[in-house]
Amino acid sequence: MPRFFVEQPPQDGVLTLEGESAHHAARVLRLRPGEAVTLCDGRGMDFDCIVESVDRQTVVCRVQNSHPALTEPAQRITLFMALPKGDKMEWIVQKAVELGASEIVPYLSKNCVSRPDRTESKVERWRRIAVEAAKQCGRGVLPFVQPVIPFAQAAARAAQDETALFLYENERQTGLRQALAGGLGDTVSLLVGPEGGFAPEEAEAARRAGLKSVSLGTRILRCETAPIAALAAILYAGGNM
């Protein structure tokens, strides 16, 4: 069933698609009056609707029923991702949203290969990718990509979650499986390093902030592979797969 996000709550039992969403519904999907569509407020509530009218700029939908979205993980997961080079972040954002991340926070680490002076346009593109991925996979919450922040700020924010982990290639004692064996809190943060890995002082700072150092095994994964592997493991441990 077609699915769209809306910004406004229902008015007199009606939700209206406008702009790009209306164009896609009317011109691409060619929705017609009487057809069913699901609209979502991006905060976890779904509205089962019937298309009432279609014109060049709006698609008016009559709400038949509303209920919490059934597609969201039990845990709220935030991915803190060091800026990778090239367009790798686009792929990471897309797959992280598909897997269930609620928020993505890019940050600058000491060993980041990519250190752009201006990141506003990149962040806007990542946000558009997050929205499209959320639509494609049927998310009930619209994940948000935050502005780029320094490492110290990322570590401090990540440590505030109930389960706070950082992937460290030099960790030899605690694997991700062990870290997840004790269960998950309602909020989970995952701090992932850059192509060059965490600097030793950053790893120590992350531990001091309260994050738990974990390994993904004996193989060194690429920076774009590690967060996806870890997110899948976290979703599985949380009973979401």
N, C-alpha and C positions, 0 to 999 in steps of 0.2 A: 504494500500500500504506500502511495506517495507520502512523504513526511517533510514538514517544513517547520522552521522556528519562527515564532512571532514575538514581538516586543511588548505589545499591549495586552492586557487581560480582556476577557470577553466583555462586550457591551451589549446588553439586552439579548444575551445568548448568541452573539455573532462575533466571529473573528474574521479579520480582513487581511489578505495578503496584498502587499504593495511592492513596488520597485522590482528588483531582480527576482524575488520569489514569485511575484505575480507573473512576470514574463515567463519564467521557467514553467510554472504551472499551466499557463494558458497557451503559450506558443510552442514549448518543447514537449511537455507531456500531453498537451491538448485536452486538459480536464474539461468536463462539461457538467452542467447542472444535474444533480442526482448522484454523482459519483462520490465515493467515500475517500476521505483524506485524513491523515493524522497531523495535528498541529501541536507543537510543544513550546512551552514558555521558556525553555532553557534553564529552568531551575528545578526540574524534576517532575513537572506535571504535564501529562498528555491529555489532549482533547480529541475525542473521536468526532469527526465532523462530516457533514454532507455539503457538497458544493451547491450554493444557492444561485449564484449568478457570476458570470464571467464577462469582463470587458477588456479593453486594451491596457488598462492600468491597474485594475483591482480584481481580486477573486474573493467573493464574499462567501463565507462558510458558516453554516448553522451548526452549533455545538449540540451533539446528541448525548455525550457522556464525557465525564472527566475522571481521571484516576492517576495515581502516581506512576511514573514511568517504570517499566519492569526491566530496563536494560542497564541500570547503574550498579556498580560494585557496592558491596557492603561497606568497604572502606573508602575514605577520601584520600586519594593518592596524589602527591605532588612530586613531579620530576624536576630536579635541579640539574641542568645540563650545561657543562662547560662548552663554550662556543667552538664548534668544529670548523674546519676549513671547507671552502666550496659550498655546495648546496646540500650537504649532509643533514643540516638542521631541518630542512624541509621534510626529508624522509622521516627523521626522528619524530618530529611533531605529528605527522600524519599517523604513524604507527602507534605512538604513545596514546593518541586520542582514541584510535580504534580499540586498543587494549583496555582503556578505561581510566586513564589519567585525568584528574579533575583540573589540574593546573600545571603549567610548564614554565619554569623560571630559568632563562638563560643567564649565564654568568661568565665572567672573565677570570681565568685561572692563570697562574704564573707561566705555565707551559703551553698555553693556547697558541697554536700556530696562527690562527686568524685573530687579529686584534684591530678591527675596524674602528675608525674615529667616530663615525656616525652609524647608528644601528636602527634609527627610527623606521626607515623604510623597510628594512629586513623584518623587524618585529611586526609591522603591519601586514606584510606578506605571510608571515608565519600564522598570524591570527586568521587570515582568510583561509589558509590551508586547514587550520583547526576546525573552522566552521564547516567547511566542505566535508572533512572527514567525519565530523559529528553527524551530519545529515546522512552520509552514506551508510554509516554503521548503526544508525538508529539510536543514538545517545539521547538521554533525557535531560542531561545537563550540558550546557555549552561550555566546554573547557576554555580557559583564558590563558594566553601567552603574555607573561609579564615583561616589562622592560628589562634590558640587560643590567645586571648589578655586579659589584665586585665580589670576589670569593668570600671575604670575611662576612659580608652581609648575607650571602647565600648560606653559609654554614650556620650562622646564628638563627636564621629563619627556619632552616631545615630541622634544627635541634628542638624546635618548639613542638613538633609532632610527637604523638605517643610512641610510635615506632619510627626511629630515625636511623637510617643506614647510609653508609657511603662505601662504594665499591673501590677497593684498593688492591692493586695488582701485587703488592708486596705483603699482603696479609697471608700468614701461614697457619694460623690456628683456627680461625672461625670461618666456615663456609656459609654461604647464603642459606643452605638447607638447615644448618644448625641454628642460625639466627632466627629463622622463621618457625622452628619447631615449638617454641614457647608460645606461639600465637601472635596475633596482630592486634594493635590498638585500632580505634576507629579512624585515626588519622595516621597516614604513613608518608614519610618523605624518603626520597632516594636521591643521593648526591653522586653524580657521575662525572669523572674527570675528562680531560682533553686527550688529544692524540699522544701528547708527551707524558701523560700520566700526572698524578699529583706530585708536587714538590714535597720532600720530606717534611718541611715546616708546615705545609698545608695539611698534610695527613695528621700531624700532631695537633694542629689547631682544631681540626674537625673533631678529634677525640676529646680535646679539652672542652669543646662546646657541648659535647654530650652525644655525638653520633657514634654508632657502632660500626667498626671496621669489619667488612666482610669480603670474602673472596668468591669469585665465580668459577673456581677450579684451577687446574694446572695449566690451562691454555690462556694465552693473552688474547682477548677479544678486541676487535676494533671498537672505536668509541661509539660508532653508530649501532653496533651489534649488542654491546653490553647492556644499555638501558632496556632494550626490547626483551632480551633474555631475562633480565631481572624482573621487569614488570610482569612478564608471563608467570614467573615463579611466584611472585607476590599474589597475583590474582588467583592462582591455583591454591596457594596456602590459605587464602581468605575464603575459600569455598565458592569462588566466582567462575570456576571453569569445570 
